[in-house]
């Protein structure tokens, strides 16, 4: 069995019994065919495999006296709850090829647990050896090991050979820092998706990465940090800004300061409104005249009234289509343009254009639906729930049922 140890968290082990002769392709086909649409877009097996969150399905099957028995193994990098849901879904499969069949889940095994046990045992052996030799003071052991691990994990990324953590290649989100020392300091505390820009001349690798990933600029709390931030805003696509405390560099921060800085990151649009990019200080913007301020307040009142009206409409539609798995497409004025099954929504949006339209549907908003809606010109998606959306365009509003309550 070929399982990628770098991504797999859990292994789903099952047993198969079929009343007839079946082969491996029949089993794999049954799994994909009978699970399609069962758990919604977020847990669609084909999508999970394409994104690397589910591994290759391994099947071993043999036949004897007109019956087939075997085992099925699914590697998963999802969390335990999602993995358990998928495992339970496998037991709903009742046919393989032309034969009646039964699949029973025997166990969900955490593959990391055996690694942890080996690590603990080996660490005990190594520690005992060092203490017996007496060459290294006990207080320095953890720092020595940590330093060695940092040096092994840091890599060179892209043609610019930028210092980067090991997860930059695969992570949906990245952290941009100034230099190699910053990357090492974040590695020290387990943050492995940072990459250094190496100065104010932003490399092409950074420009490309920032257009594909959710990007946070984590800059020093000094003049140099501001210069790099200004250059990044002009040349790259930054989603969030995090800053070290005043007159402090990222490479000097403690774990607590790093975590606090990243938790307090600010969306880029909000940062530009709040801070002066020349001084880095807050609130140094020209005050608007009372006349323009009054116009703004009137506009906000009108927008608020319009928003309340739309919320009532969306809430009413969601209530009407509850459990029907339908999608309603509305025009700019809230008039109904079309009504289709939710399962056909993506194909409809791919085929036709709905500039300025709103889609209200009985389902979950996924990243793939957001991407298709953006191309179709849709401006608002309303649904029961919002899934994981790592890359949200600013031109689309996402609204869940809870937000309308």
Buried (B, 14 or more C-beta within 10 A) or exposed (E): EEBEEEBBBBBBBBEBBBBBBBBBEBBBBBBEEBBEEBBBBBBBBEBBBEEEBBBBBBBEBEBEEEBBBBEBBBBBBBEEEBBBBBBEBBEEBEBBBEBEBBBEBEEBEBBEEEEEEEEEEEEEEEEEEBEEEEEEEEEEBEEEEEEEEBEEBBBEBBEBEBBBBBBBBEBBBBBBBBBBBBBBBBBBBEBBBBBBBBEBEBBEBBEEBBEEBBBBBBBBBBEBBBBBBBBBBEBBBBBBBBBBEEEBBBBBBEEEBBEEBBEEBBEBEEBEEEBEEEEBEEEEEEEEEEEEEEEEEEEEEEEEEEEEEBBEBBBEBBEEBEEEBBBBBBBEEEEEBBEBEBBEBBEBBEEEEBEEBBBBBBBBBBBBBBBBBBEBBBBBBBBBEBBEBEBBEEEBEBBBBEEBE
